[in-house]
Amino acid sequence: MPYEWEEWALAALLGIEPREVRQALEARRRWPRQALSDTGVPVLTVWSRTAAGRPLIVAVYHTAGHTWKIIGARDLTDAELAEFSRWEETR
């Protein structure tokens, strides 16, 4: 599935490399979860790990066809990591 960057989202990455975001989105084990943006817009979050094992949440939204726009990424909180690790154990 093709992913494209919103320029402002790429510029807003803090401590996360764009390649890490791609790795998380392309990982074999991904946990897609519906969420709302800070402004109330429905988005899809993808909970995953980079090739080095760094757990990330990447937020994307569907534009057209099979294309999704990447709008943000961040590290999981401790509570989210515990929840994600439990999910991974069932896969």
C-alpha positions in Angstrom: 0.0 0.0 0.0 1.5 3.4 -1.0 2.3 5.9 1.7 2.9 9.5 1.1 4.2 12.2 3.5 2.4 15.4 4.4 5.3 17.9 4.2 4.4 19.5 7.6 4.3 16.0 9.2 7.8 15.2 7.9 9.1 18.4 9.2 7.5 17.8 12.6 9.2 14.5 13.4 11.0 14.8 16.6 13.8 12.2 17.2 12.3 9.7 14.7 13.9 9.2 11.3 11.6 9.0 8.2 13.1 5.6 7.5 12.0 4.3 10.9 8.4 5.4 10.1 8.6 3.5 6.8 10.0 0.4 8.6 7.2 0.5 11.1 4.6 0.8 8.3 6.2 -2.1 6.3 6.8 -4.4 9.3 5.4 -7.9 9.1 3.5 -7.4 12.4 1.4 -4.2 12.5 -1.5 -3.5 14.7 -3.9 -1.0 13.0 -6.2 0.9 15.3 -8.8 3.5 14.7 -8.3 6.8 16.5 -9.2 10.5 16.3 -6.7 13.3 15.7 -6.4 16.2 18.1 -8.9 18.1 15.9 -11.4 15.2 15.9 -10.6 13.8 12.4 -10.7 10.0 12.1 -7.3 8.5 11.4 -5.7 5.1 11.4 -2.8 4.5 13.8 -0.4 1.7 13.1 1.4 0.2 16.2 4.5 -1.5 15.1 8.3 -1.8 15.5 11.2 -0.6 13.4 13.8 -3.0 12.0 15.8 -2.3 15.2 12.8 -3.1 17.4 11.8 0.5 18.3 8.1 0.6 19.0 6.3 3.4 17.2 2.8 4.6 16.5 2.3 6.0 13.1 -0.8 8.0 12.2 -2.1 7.9 8.6 -5.3 8.8 6.7 -6.8 7.4 3.5 -6.8 9.8 0.5 -7.9 7.8 -2.6 -7.5 4.3 -4.0 -4.8 2.6 -2.1 -2.9 5.7 -1.0 -2.5 6.8 2.6 -0.9 10.0 3.9 1.5 9.8 6.8 0.6 12.6 9.3 2.6 11.8 12.4 4.7 9.3 14.4 5.7 9.0 18.0 7.1 6.5 20.5 4.7 4.4 22.5 4.1 5.4 26.1 4.9 2.8 28.7 1.2 1.8 29.0 0.8 1.5 25.2 4.0 -0.5 25.0 2.6 -3.0 27.6 -0.6 -3.3 25.6 1.2 -3.7 22.3 3.5 -6.3 23.8 0.5 -8.3 25.0 -0.9 -8.1 21.5 2.4 -9.2 20.0 2.4 -12.3 22.2 -0.8 -13.5 20.6 0.6 -13.2 17.1 
